[in-house]
């Protein structure tokens, strides 16, 4: 079992390119699925999502900078 994802309020995240809403970052640490052993180990992830319209990006691993860069380089319609 793994710890619940932690939410980071990152001031460097740009507003949502779709609705202008505020975005938050969620980080899940790498973990092994002990109960569902048929599932592969997880490298963890960084999820950035808009609090307004729920637009999101997800990046494998726990690199906060990579998650921020993936969110900040998005454009409306992408």
C-alpha positions as CSV (number, residue, x, y, z in Angstrom):
1,X,0.0,0.0,0.0
2,X,1.2,3.5,-0.7
3,X,0.7,6.9,0.8
4,X,-2.1,9.1,-0.6
5,X,-1.0,11.6,-3.2
6,X,0.1,15.0,-1.8
7,X,-1.2,18.2,-3.2
8,X,1.2,21.1,-3.7
9,X,0.0,24.7,-4.2
10,X,2.7,25.8,-6.8
11,X,2.8,29.5,-7.4
12,X,4.8,29.0,-10.6
13,X,1.8,27.2,-12.4
14,X,0.2,29.4,-15.0
15,X,-3.6,29.8,-15.1
16,X,-5.5,27.3,-17.1
17,X,-5.2,28.0,-20.9
18,X,-8.9,27.0,-21.3
19,X,-10.8,28.8,-18.5
20,X,-8.2,30.9,-16.7
21,X,-8.7,28.9,-13.5
22,X,-6.1,28.1,-10.8
23,X,-4.2,24.9,-11.1
24,X,-2.9,22.6,-8.4
25,X,-0.2,19.9,-8.5
26,X,-0.7,16.4,-7.1
27,X,2.3,14.0,-6.5
28,X,2.1,10.3,-6.0
29,X,5.3,8.6,-4.9
30,X,6.6,5.4,-6.6
31,X,5.0,2.3,-5.2
32,X,4.5,-1.4,-5.6
33,X,1.0,-2.9,-5.7
34,X,1.1,-5.4,-2.9
35,X,-2.6,-6.4,-3.1
36,X,-3.1,-6.4,-6.8
37,X,0.2,-8.2,-7.6
38,X,-0.8,-8.5,-11.3
39,X,-0.4,-4.8,-11.7
40,X,3.1,-3.4,-12.5
41,X,5.0,-1.2,-10.1
42,X,4.2,2.5,-10.4
43,X,6.9,5.0,-11.1
44,X,4.7,7.6,-9.4
45,X,3.3,10.6,-11.2
46,X,2.8,14.3,-11.2
47,X,-0.7,15.5,-12.0
48,X,-1.5,19.1,-12.6
49,X,-5.2,20.0,-12.9
50,X,-7.4,23.0,-13.1
51,X,-9.8,23.7,-10.3
52,X,-12.2,25.3,-12.7
53,X,-12.7,23.1,-15.7
54,X,-10.6,20.0,-14.7
55,X,-8.3,20.2,-17.6
56,X,-5.1,18.3,-16.7
57,X,-1.7,16.9,-17.6
58,X,0.0,13.9,-16.1
59,X,3.8,13.1,-16.1
60,X,5.3,9.7,-15.1
61,X,7.7,10.0,-12.2
62,X,7.9,12.6,-9.4
63,X,9.8,15.4,-11.2
64,X,7.9,18.5,-10.0
65,X,9.7,20.7,-12.6
66,X,8.6,18.3,-15.4
67,X,5.0,18.5,-14.3
68,X,5.1,22.3,-14.1
69,X,6.8,22.6,-17.5
70,X,4.2,20.2,-19.1
71,X,1.3,22.4,-17.7
72,X,2.9,25.8,-18.4
73,X,3.7,25.0,-22.1
74,X,0.1,24.1,-23.0
75,X,-2.0,26.3,-25.1
76,X,-5.8,26.5,-25.6
77,X,-7.0,23.7,-27.9
78,X,-3.8,21.6,-27.3
